[in-house]
Amino acid sequence: MRHLQIVPQFVTRAFSTTSRQMKNRVPEYQRLFQANNDLPVHIKGGTTDVVLYRFTMAITLGGTCLSLYWLLTACQPRNK
């Protein structure tokens, strides 16, 4: 019966303490993104943000062009 009394204490202890504390990085990001360095917000994060932005723009432009191509193809009369 004693082992049933220990289980809630063990579970509570396991979830209430962490082995490593997470650092609050919000102030760092606030300083980074609020700095007045004449860069747009989507580029202030560094190289990774620039690559992700350009990749997203390429996909968007490619999808728009492909949609327009199929729309124009669908508008053409069929050959008999």
C-alpha positions in Angstrom: 0.0 0.0 0.0 2.9 2.3 0.7 4.0 2.3 -3.0 0.7 3.7 -4.0 1.2 6.7 -1.7 4.7 7.4 -3.2 3.4 7.6 -6.8 1.7 11.0 -6.6 4.7 12.6 -4.9 7.1 11.1 -7.5 4.9 12.4 -10.4 4.6 15.9 -8.9 8.3 16.1 -8.3 9.1 15.0 -11.8 7.0 17.6 -13.4 7.5 20.5 -11.1 11.3 20.7 -11.4 13.2 20.9 -14.6 16.8 19.8 -15.2 17.6 23.0 -17.1 15.9 26.3 -16.9 14.9 28.1 -20.2 16.3 31.5 -20.6 13.9 34.4 -21.5 15.1 35.6 -24.9 12.3 38.1 -25.5 14.4 41.2 -24.5 17.2 40.1 -26.9 14.7 39.9 -29.8 13.1 43.1 -28.8 16.4 44.9 -29.0 17.2 43.2 -32.3 14.0 44.0 -34.0 13.5 47.5 -32.6 17.0 48.7 -33.5 17.0 51.5 -36.0 19.3 50.2 -38.7 17.2 50.9 -41.8 16.4 47.2 -42.5 12.9 45.8 -43.0 11.7 43.6 -40.2 11.7 40.5 -42.4 15.5 40.8 -42.9 16.6 41.9 -39.4 17.0 38.2 -38.2 20.1 37.6 -40.4 20.9 35.3 -43.2 18.3 32.7 -42.4 15.5 35.3 -42.6 16.8 36.6 -45.9 17.0 33.1 -47.4 13.5 32.2 -46.1 12.1 35.5 -47.4 13.6 35.0 -50.9 12.4 31.3 -51.0 8.9 32.4 -50.0 8.9 35.1 -52.7 10.1 32.6 -55.3 7.4 30.1 -54.5 4.8 32.9 -54.5 5.9 34.2 -57.9 6.2 30.8 -59.3 2.7 29.8 -58.2 1.2 33.0 -59.5 2.9 32.5 -62.9 1.7 28.9 -63.0 -1.8 29.8 -62.1 -1.9 32.5 -64.8 -0.5 30.0 -67.4 -3.2 27.4 -66.6 -5.9 30.1 -66.6 -4.9 31.3 -70.0 -4.6 27.8 -71.3 -8.1 27.1 -70.1 -9.4 30.2 -71.8 -8.2 29.1 -75.3 -10.7 27.4 -77.6 -10.2 23.7 -78.2 -8.8 22.5 -81.5 -11.1 20.2 -83.5 
